[in-house]
Amino acid sequence: MQVALAAVATALMVVSINAYRRRSEGRYLILALAFICLCAVSLCNLVLELYMGVGPTTVQTVEIYLIPSLELVMVTSFLVSLLWTPRFRRYLRVVFPATVIVIGLVVLSAYISNSATTAGFQSTLPSGCLKPADGFLIIANSQGYNDSLDHGAPAQSWPILDIAEGSSVTITVCNTYQQTVSFQVAHYLQSEIESVLPGHVLTVSFFADQKGTFDIYCEIFCAIHLYLQGGELRVS
């Protein structure tokens, strides 16, 4: 799906650029910029979906700051191109650059503010974040579940929970990341999304009634989504 969207966006960008080259009017230039932003957003989403080697900081920057900024510029460009008339043209020439500058300043200030608070937030464990007796403790942070990125996730499995068939399983999940994540286990915890808000703790229990290897994963897309897909529950 992402490949098809990227291909369509690229085609629209090429058509709009060719239209501006033929007409050389301000409206077509603004419209071409809108489709360039659309193409950039599609390519960013494609990279996040397909490329596993992007670090968590880069993923967060692209997902939280770059893509929304491009989308704002794209929407503004479309609106300006619709309002581009001889009467309002001279005003739009001033309003549009000013709008782009304001968007850039807002995003920059948000990035600086978030960077200043993220480190301290991630290092603090929420209240109640304790390993249950005869259970498991999983901590979600910028490196995934229990630092899964450092263990080769998602290409390699992590975390790995080994239990015996017929036993009761209790898992406590702590979210020290700044976005909501979920905690799912195939077969056992997949009927509904078990979400964990930033700074919150989730404790789940179930009975291991079936042997096998079951995926541990997150169903909520966020900046670290790729690193929350490699866990395994092994019932022997």
Secondary structure, DSSP 4 states (H G I P E B T S, - for coil): -HHHHHHHHHHHHHHHHHHHHHH--HHHHHHHHHHHHHHHHHHHHHHHHH-TT--HHHHHIIIIIIHHHHHHHHHHHHHHHHH--TTTHHHHHHHHHHHHHHHHHHHHHHHHHHHHHHHHHHTSPPTT--PPTTSEEEEEETTEETSGGGGTTTTS--SEEEE-TT-EEEEEEEE-SSS-EE-EETTTB-SS--EE-TT-EEEEEEE--S-EEEEEE--S--TTGGGGS-EEEEE-
